[in-house]
Amino acid sequence: MKHAVCPSALPRLHMLDAAQCEQIHAAALEVLRRTGVRVHQDEALRLLKDAGAYVCDTNLVKIPAALVEWALQQAPSYIGLCARGSDQVVASLAGRNVSFGPGSDCPNYLDPRTGQKRRFTTQDVIDCIRLVDALPQLSFVMSMGIPSDIPARETGGARPNTYRHQFALMLEHTVKPIVFVCDDRADCEAITAMAAAAAGGLERLQINPTLLLYSEPTSPLQHSRTATEKLLFMAEHRLPVVHSPAPMMGGTAPASLAGGLVLGTAEVLSSLVIHQLKHAGAPFVFGSGLHHMDMKTTISVYGAPEFQLARIAVAEMGRYYGLPTWGYAGHSDSNVMDEQAAADAAMSVLVALLTGTNLVHDVGYLEAGLTTSPEMIVFTAEMIDFGRQMLQGIPLDAEAMALEVIHRVGPGGDYLSDAHTLEHFRAFWQPALFDRRRAEAWQAAGSKRLGERLRDRTLSLMESHRPQPLPDAVKAEIQHILADR
């Protein structure tokens, strides 16, 4: 009896079948048709009305299913994020490709040198950016911290342009693509100008995008003026964006996973409609940060089975729509880099890889997103290596099945000295942090626990790695943009 040859057996994680995705989609369409969304931005209201949406009560927009289906047909299924000043794709957002990176804008920094939590400084942000640049397991950068020492602008001590300064720091200290956040359209304009300066012009930036905007509608079912203006700016300039709501079950969303998924999907689809009406075919990433509120602490929970179920469901809805997907991993509710944080990091990375979420952020988050830990970033990188090795699965070709080798060695033989072993033993995963030595050898080497080895590796990378510098002319252009009020 002949059997078809299967090249590899690959691990996968599935939850929603096509019929269930269709059920969620139909429910989201019903929310948009019947309940509608509030749109607090005039241009978006005009685009929606001109396209056939129904506007009532000043800014309540009810969107017909046909308009949603049209928008889904326009948006591309592939986005490639490139290295700074290059056409080399670093993060390929399509299919089941998974790219990891850190999160943004934590006020607190868990200093690996002292073990103390404190406010971020500019130097801390630079150290974290360099650390991410040094780790090959991470494909993109976010700002990670809000520096508390950026001087106020000269105009009467006004609030500094923190987001612009964060972006300038990222642009200078990494060659990896940047996912940025910002206040408003003016920030988008300044940040895009900086990225264009490094790319060699706006057109080259559009062809080889090195940045992606992370922004949000407001749950439940609202589009604020500033967020919508950012969305429209990115569409107008054909630069990638994830406009990801953050519905919190029990707070700003129904207290059920299905209800939160329906609400978040409706919010993403309404964002997509606005985005595609501004410029059909502009790149858009599907994401929804569906959380739940812990009623004991009133925090938005990261380390929970429900959060991981939400990640699986959101990724599968994005794949159902044929859009690149956005997700989370490497995060924890723990306040320190401890066993709880390690467990959360390992579980979340494995879920992201098994579900094939394309762009996965928040690596290094502790305290439910209030604190960034460089050690958590380095530990999660180890878990990414571990998980990627798992996802290679089991090859089933003749070389891997090794029938001739088994026959050659025979009963009671020795595989250690066989040529097949010499050829293949390096394919097995080797850890950078985990220690496999027996007790005597471990003790002779200093008896260091994982936490100590993690701290040593983190500090070594932060202190030794220096990224490829920006050309002086680009630095000067960036400073000119920052100085322009």
C-alpha positions in Angstrom: 0.0 0.0 0.0 1.5 3.4 -1.1 1.3 6.5 1.1 1.8 10.1 0.1 5.1 11.6 1.3 4.5 14.4 3.9 7.5 16.7 4.1 6.9 17.7 7.8 4.4 17.4 10.6 3.9 20.9 11.9 2.2 22.0 15.2 -0.8 24.3 14.9 -3.4 25.8 17.1 -6.9 26.4 15.9 -10.2 27.4 17.6 -12.6 29.0 15.1 -13.6 27.2 12.0 -14.9 29.0 8.9 -18.5 28.8 9.9 -17.7 30.2 13.3 -15.7 33.1 11.8 -18.7 33.8 9.5 -20.9 33.8 12.6 -18.7 36.4 14.3 -18.5 38.5 11.1 -22.3 38.5 10.6 -22.7 39.6 14.2 -20.2 42.5 13.8 -22.0 43.5 10.6 -25.3 43.6 12.5 -23.7 45.9 15.2 -22.6 48.3 12.4 -26.0 48.2 10.7 -28.2 48.4 13.7 -26.2 50.1 16.5 -23.7 52.1 14.5 -20.5 54.0 15.6 -20.0 57.5 16.7 -17.6 59.4 14.4 -16.2 62.7 15.8 -14.3 63.8 12.8 -15.9 65.7 9.9 -13.9 64.4 6.9 -14.6 60.8 8.0 -18.3 61.6 8.4 -18.3 63.0 4.9 -16.5 60.1 3.4 -18.9 57.6 5.0 -22.0 59.5 4.0 -20.9 59.9 0.4 -20.2 56.2 0.2 -23.7 55.3 1.3 -23.5 55.0 5.1 -26.4 56.5 7.1 -25.6 59.4 9.4 -28.1 60.4 12.0 -28.1 62.2 15.4 -25.3 64.4 14.1 -22.5 61.8 14.1 -24.0 58.3 14.6 -23.0 56.3 11.5 -24.7 53.1 10.5 -22.6 51.2 8.0 -24.2 48.8 5.5 -22.7 45.4 5.0 -21.9 46.1 1.4 -19.6 48.9 2.4 -17.7 46.7 4.8 -17.3 44.0 2.2 -16.0 46.5 -0.3 -13.4 47.7 2.2 -12.3 44.2 2.9 -11.7 43.6 -0.8 -9.5 46.7 -1.1 -7.0 46.2 1.7 -3.8 44.3 0.9 -3.1 40.9 2.4 0.7 41.5 2.6 2.8 44.2 4.3 6.6 44.1 4.4 8.4 46.3 7.0 11.9 47.1 6.0 15.2 47.9 7.7 16.2 51.5 8.0 17.6 52.8 4.7 17.1 49.5 2.9 14.7 47.5 0.8 15.4 44.4 3.0 12.1 43.1 4.5 12.6 42.4 8.2 9.0 41.7 9.2 6.9 40.0 6.6 3.2 40.4 7.6 1.3 37.7 5.8 0.2 34.1 6.2 1.5 32.6 9.4 4.7 34.6 9.6 5.3 35.9 13.2 7.4 38.9 14.1 8.0 40.0 17.7 8.8 43.4 19.3 8.4 45.3 22.5 5.6 47.6 23.7 5.4 51.4 24.1 5.1 54.2 26.6 5.5 52.6 30.0 6.1 55.2 32.7 8.2 52.8 34.8 11.6 51.2 34.2 12.8 48.1 36.1 16.5 48.8 36.2 18.5 45.6 35.7 21.5 47.2 37.3 19.8 47.9 40.6 16.7 45.8 40.6 14.7 49.0 41.4 11.6 50.3 39.7 11.8 54.0 38.8 10.7 56.5 36.1 12.2 56.2 32.6 15.0 58.5 31.5 16.1 59.2 28.0 19.2 57.0 28.5 17.0 54.2 29.7 15.0 54.4 26.4 18.2 54.4 24.4 19.5 51.3 26.4 16.3 49.5 25.7 16.3 50.3 22.0 19.9 49.1 21.6 19.0 45.9 23.5 16.1 45.2 21.0 18.4 46.0 18.1 20.9 43.5 19.4 18.4 40.6 19.8 17.8 38.7 16.5 14.6 37.2 17.8 12.9 40.6 17.8 12.0 42.2 14.4 10.7 45.6 15.3 11.0 48.3 17.9 8.5 50.4 19.9 9.4 53.2 22.3 9.1 51.0 25.5 9.2 54.0 27.9 8.2 57.6 28.4 11.3 59.6 29.2 10.7 61.9 32.2 13.7 64.1 31.5 12.9 65.5 28.0 13.1 69.3 28.4 10.0 71.4 27.8 9.9 73.4 24.7 11.0 77.0 24.9 7.4 78.3 24.4 6.6 79.1 28.0 7.6 75.7 29.3 5.0 73.9 27.2 4.8 70.1 27.1 7.5 68.7 25.0 6.8 66.7 21.9 7.6 63.4 23.7 6.4 61.1 20.9 8.6 62.9 18.3 11.6 62.7 20.6 10.9 59.0 21.2 10.8 58.3 17.5 14.0 60.2 16.9 15.7 58.1 19.5 14.4 54.9 17.9 15.5 56.0 14.4 19.0 56.8 15.7 19.5 53.7 17.8 18.1 50.8 15.7 18.0 49.8 12.1 14.8 47.7 12.7 11.4 48.8 11.7 9.6 51.1 14.1 6.0 50.8 15.4 5.2 54.2 16.8 2.5 55.9 18.7 1.7 59.6 18.8 -0.7 62.3 19.9 -2.2 63.7 16.7 -1.9 64.3 13.0 0.9 66.9 13.5 3.0 64.2 15.2 2.3 61.9 12.3 3.5 64.5 9.9 6.7 65.2 11.8 7.5 61.5 12.4 6.8 60.6 8.8 9.2 63.4 7.8 11.9 62.0 10.0 11.4 58.4 8.6 11.4 59.8 5.1 14.7 61.6 5.7 16.3 58.3 6.8 14.7 56.4 3.9 15.8 58.8 1.2 12.4 60.5 0.6 8.7 59.9 1.0 8.3 57.8 -2.1 11.1 55.4 -1.0 9.5 55.2 2.4 6.2 54.2 0.8 7.9 51.5 -1.3 10.0 50.3 1.6 8.1 51.2 4.8 10.2 51.3 7.9 7.4 52.4 10.2 3.8 51.5 11.2 1.4 53.6 13.3 -0.3 52.0 16.3 -3.5 53.9 17.1 -6.9 53.1 18.6 -10.6 53.8 18.2 -12.4 54.3 21.5 -14.4 51.4 22.9 -17.3 51.1 22.8 -18.0 52.1 19.2 -16.5 55.5 18.9 -13.9 57.2 16.6 -12.4 60.3 18.2 -11.3 63.2 16.2 -7.5 62.9 16.9 -7.4 59.1 16.4 -9.4 59.3 13.1 -7.1 62.1 11.8 -4.1 59.9 12.4 -5.9 57.0 10.6 -6.7 59.3 7.6 -3.1 60.6 7.5 -1.6 57.1 7.2 -4.2 56.1 4.5 -3.5 59.3 2.5 0.2 58.6 2.5 -0.2 54.8 2.0 1.8 54.0 5.1 0.9 51.0 7.3 -1.3 51.3 10.4 -2.9 49.1 13.0 -6.0 50.8 14.4 -6.6 48.4 17.2 -9.4 48.9 19.8 -8.9 47.8 23.4 -12.4 46.6 24.5 -12.3 45.6 28.2 -14.8 42.9 29.0 -16.8 44.0 31.9 -15.8 47.7 31.4 -16.1 48.9 27.8 -17.3 45.6 26.3 -19.7 42.8 27.3 -18.4 40.5 30.0 -18.1 37.5 27.6 -15.4 36.6 25.1 -17.8 36.2 22.3 -19.4 39.6 23.0 -16.1 41.3 23.3 -14.9 39.7 20.1 -18.0 40.9 18.2 -17.6 44.4 19.5 -13.9 44.7 18.8 -14.4 43.2 15.3 -17.1 45.8 14.6 -14.8 48.6 15.7 -11.9 47.3 13.5 -14.2 46.9 10.5 -15.6 50.4 10.9 -12.0 51.7 11.1 -11.1 49.8 7.9 -14.0 51.3 6.0 -12.9 54.9 6.9 -9.3 54.0 6.1 -10.1 52.5 2.7 -12.5 55.3 1.7 -9.6 57.7 2.2 -7.3 55.6 0.0 -8.3 52.2 -1.4 -5.5 49.7 -1.1 -3.6 51.5 1.7 -2.0 48.9 4.1 -4.0 48.1 7.2 -3.3 45.5 10.0 -6.2 43.7 11.8 -5.9 43.9 15.6 -8.1 44.1 18.7 -6.6 44.2 22.2 -9.5 42.4 23.8 -8.9 42.2 27.6 -11.0 41.7 30.6 -11.3 43.6 33.9 -10.3 41.9 37.1 -13.2 43.0 39.3 -11.0 42.4 42.4 -8.3 44.8 41.4 -10.0 46.7 38.5 -6.9 46.1 36.3 -6.8 45.1 32.7 -5.5 41.6 32.8 -2.6 40.3 30.7 -1.8 37.0 32.4 -5.0 35.0 32.0 -6.3 32.1 29.9 -9.1 34.4 28.7 -6.5 36.8 27.3 -4.8 34.0 25.4 -8.2 32.8 24.0 -8.9 36.3 22.8 -5.5 36.4 21.1 -6.3 33.2 19.2 -9.7 34.4 18.2 -8.6 37.8 17.0 -5.8 36.2 14.9 -8.2 33.8 13.3 -10.6 36.6 12.5 -7.8 38.6 10.8 -6.8 35.5 8.8 -10.4 34.9 7.9 -10.5 38.5 6.4 -7.2 38.0 4.6 -5.5 40.8 6.5 -2.2 40.9 8.4 -2.7 40.4 12.1 -1.6 42.2 15.3 -1.2 40.5 18.7 0.6 40.4 22.1 3.3 38.3 23.8 6.1 38.5 26.4 4.0 40.4 29.0 2.8 39.8 32.5 0.8 41.3 35.4 3.7 40.5 37.7 5.6 43.5 39.2 9.0 41.9 38.8 10.9 39.5 36.5 10.0 36.4 38.5 8.5 32.9 38.0 5.1 34.4 37.2 6.5 36.7 34.5 8.5 33.8 33.1 5.4 31.6 32.9 3.3 34.4 31.2 6.1 35.0 28.7 6.5 31.4 27.7 2.7 30.8 27.3 2.0 34.0 25.4 4.9 33.4 23.0 3.8 29.9 22.2 0.2 31.0 21.6 1.4 33.7 19.2 3.6 31.3 17.3 1.0 28.5 17.1 -1.7 30.9 15.9 0.5 32.6 13.4 -0.1 36.2 14.5 1.9 38.4 12.2 3.0 41.4 14.3 3.3 40.7 18.1 4.1 43.5 20.5 4.5 44.1 24.2 7.6 42.0 24.8 9.0 43.2 28.1 5.8 44.5 29.7 5.3 44.0 33.4 2.7 45.3 35.8 0.0 45.0 33.2 1.8 47.4 30.9 3.0 50.0 33.4 6.6 48.8 33.6 9.2 47.7 31.0 11.8 45.2 32.1 14.9 44.7 29.9 15.4 41.3 31.6 11.9 40.3 30.5 12.8 41.2 27.0 15.9 39.0 27.0 14.0 36.1 28.6 11.2 36.3 26.1 13.8 36.3 23.3 14.9 32.9 24.6 11.3 31.7 24.6 10.9 32.9 21.0 13.9 30.7 20.0 12.4 27.8 21.9 9.0 28.2 20.3 10.4 28.7 16.8 12.3 25.4 17.1 9.0 23.7 18.1 7.2 25.1 15.1 9.7 23.5 12.8 7.8 20.3 13.6 9.0 16.9 12.6 10.5 16.4 9.1 9.2 13.1 7.6 11.5 12.8 4.6 13.8 9.8 4.0 16.8 11.4 5.6 14.8 12.2 8.8 13.1 8.8 9.0 16.6 7.3 8.9 15.6 3.8 7.9 19.0 3.1 6.4 20.7 4.4 9.5 18.6 2.2 11.7 19.4 -0.8 9.6 23.1 0.0 9.5 23.5 0.4 13.3 21.2 -2.6 14.0 20.1 -4.0 17.3 22.3 -3.1 20.2 24.4 -0.7 18.1 25.8 2.8 18.7 24.4 5.9 17.1 26.8 8.3 18.8 29.6 7.4 16.3 27.4 7.2 13.2 27.8 9.8 10.4 24.1 10.6 10.5 24.5 11.8 14.1 27.5 14.0 13.2 25.4 15.6 10.4 22.3 16.3 12.4 23.0 16.8 16.1 23.4 20.6 15.6 19.8 20.8 14.5 18.7 20.4 18.1 18.0 23.6 20.0 20.7 25.0 22.3 19.7 27.5 24.9 21.5 30.8 25.6 20.1 31.2 29.2 18.9 27.8 30.4 21.6 25.6 32.1 21.7 21.9 31.4 24.7 21.0 33.4 24.5 18.5 36.3 24.8 19.9 39.9 28.6 19.4 40.3 29.4 21.3 37.1 26.9 24.0 37.8 28.3 24.5 41.3 31.8 24.6 40.0 30.7 27.4 37.5 29.4 29.6 40.4 25.9 28.1 41.1 24.2 30.9 39.3 20.4 30.7 39.1 18.5 31.7 35.9 17.7 35.2 37.3 21.4 35.9 37.8 22.4 34.6 34.3 19.5 36.6 32.8 20.8 39.8 34.5 24.3 39.2 33.3 23.3 38.6 29.7 21.0 41.6 29.7 23.7 44.0 31.0 26.2 42.5 28.6 24.0 43.2 25.6 23.0 46.7 26.7 26.6 47.8 27.4 28.3 46.2 24.3 25.9 46.6 21.4 26.0 49.7 19.2 23.7 49.9 16.2 24.6 51.1 12.7 24.7 55.0 13.0 22.6 57.4 11.0 24.4 59.6 8.5 25.2 63.0 9.8 23.0 64.7 7.2 20.0 62.6 8.3 20.7 63.5 12.0 20.7 67.2 11.1 17.4 66.9 9.2 15.8 65.1 12.2 17.0 67.8 14.6 15.5 70.4 12.2 12.2 68.6 12.2 12.2 68.3 16.1 13.0 72.1 16.4 10.1 73.0 14.1 7.1 73.9 16.3 
